[in-house]
């Protein structure tokens, strides 16, 4: 298994654990006195699940298992693959930091961080599609 595929898949599993832990903590909210920040973390759990777990698992397995692009570069541009991995995860962690604070009317930096995070995630998806497209045949 290629190193990048392992990183995507292991990161996906870590996000699955984090998403379900956040969901469990929020579900226990009626019995625990959760801080407001934890109560506002519902979207973070969803992003961790859908982007962190589902999307990264798909990216990792696709990078690993799809047909070869060329003999010289079987998985396309590896540097672009790593840039995709980095952009997706930096964007996801940026959302995780800014979204709950923004929901609580927090710091003025949350809005620009959310925009940058969303842009990074979008760029990661576009890069993945661009790097993978010719392997689908």
Buried (B, 14 or more C-beta within 10 A) or exposed (E): EBEBBEBBBEBBBBBBEBBBEBBEBBEEEEEEEBEEEBBBBBBBBBBBBEBBBBBBBEBBBBBBEBEEBEEEEEBBBBEBBEBBBEBBBBBBBBBBBBBBBBBEEBEEEBEEBBEBBEEBBEBBBEBBEEBBEEBEE
